[in-house]
């Protein structure tokens, strides 16, 4: 569909590659979770397809955008609970 710009593929990693490549070939940006795949060969294939299609393949989508992430960050950056943060690696 031309009205869909991106798809979220929440399938387990062992089932993802087929659908990721299919979506990229249809001209869609693709959002997935960690791990993107179970082996580097599959991951590289997906990255190459994304490059060929000119579309994004983004991982870790749900975790970073989940409302609990804000709560978590507020909790761990609380000086009253943990003191002043001096360095993050």
C-alpha distance (Angstrom), angle and dihedral (degrees) to the residues before:
residue distance angle dihedral
X1 . . .
X2 3.79 . .
X3 3.81 92.0 .
X4 3.83 92.0 63.6
X5 3.82 114.7 80.5
X6 3.81 100.4 172.9
X7 3.78 140.6 16.7
X8 3.79 131.9 -152.3
X9 3.80 113.4 -141.9
X10 3.83 109.1 -164.2
X11 3.81 94.9 173.2
X12 3.82 121.0 129.0
X13 3.81 113.2 -85.4
X14 3.80 93.5 -106.9
X15 3.83 90.8 59.5
X16 3.81 100.1 41.4
X17 3.80 109.1 81.6
X18 3.81 96.8 72.5
X19 3.81 93.5 50.6
X20 3.80 95.4 41.1
X21 3.80 92.2 53.6
X22 3.79 92.0 42.9
X23 3.83 91.4 52.7
X24 3.81 92.9 46.0
X25 3.80 90.4 50.7
X26 3.80 88.2 52.7
X27 3.81 88.9 56.4
X28 3.81 98.3 -104.5
X29 3.79 128.8 138.4
X30 3.82 108.6 -123.8
X31 3.80 129.3 -140.8
X32 3.83 119.6 -167.1
X33 3.80 139.7 160.5
X34 3.81 133.9 -113.8
X35 2.91 125.3 -48.2
X36 3.79 95.8 39.3
X37 3.81 89.8 -164.5
X38 3.77 139.3 -11.3
X39 3.80 95.1 -114.9
X40 3.77 137.4 33.0
X41 3.81 93.1 -122.1
X42 3.81 92.4 62.7
X43 3.79 91.5 43.0
X44 3.81 91.4 52.7
X45 3.82 90.4 49.3
X46 3.80 90.0 53.3
X47 3.81 92.4 46.8
X48 3.80 91.3 49.4
X49 3.81 90.7 50.4
X50 3.80 90.2 49.7
X51 3.79 90.1 51.4
X52 3.82 92.2 48.5
X53 3.79 92.1 48.8
X54 3.80 94.1 44.1
X55 3.81 89.2 -128.4
X56 3.79 132.1 125.1
X57 3.78 125.6 -105.0
X58 3.80 105.7 -163.4
X59 3.78 125.4 -176.7
X60 3.78 132.3 -165.6
X61 3.78 91.6 37.2
X62 3.79 102.2 146.1
X63 3.80 97.7 42.7
X64 3.78 97.9 52.7
X65 3.81 94.7 42.0
X66 3.79 98.3 42.3
X67 3.82 115.0 114.2
X68 3.81 89.8 -124.6
X69 3.80 89.5 66.1
X70 3.81 89.7 68.8
X71 3.81 89.8 50.0
X72 3.80 90.8 47.7
X73 3.81 93.2 50.1
X74 3.81 91.9 48.2
X75 3.80 89.3 50.4
X76 3.81 98.0 48.7
X77 3.79 94.5 42.3
X78 3.79 93.8 52.0
X79 3.81 107.1 121.6
X80 3.80 90.6 -157.8
X81 3.82 90.9 60.3
X82 3.79 103.7 35.0
X83 3.79 108.4 10.1
X84 3.78 126.9 -122.2
X85 3.80 117.9 -26.6
X86 3.78 109.1 -125.8
X87 3.78 102.5 173.8
X88 3.79 140.2 4.9
X89 3.80 120.8 -159.9
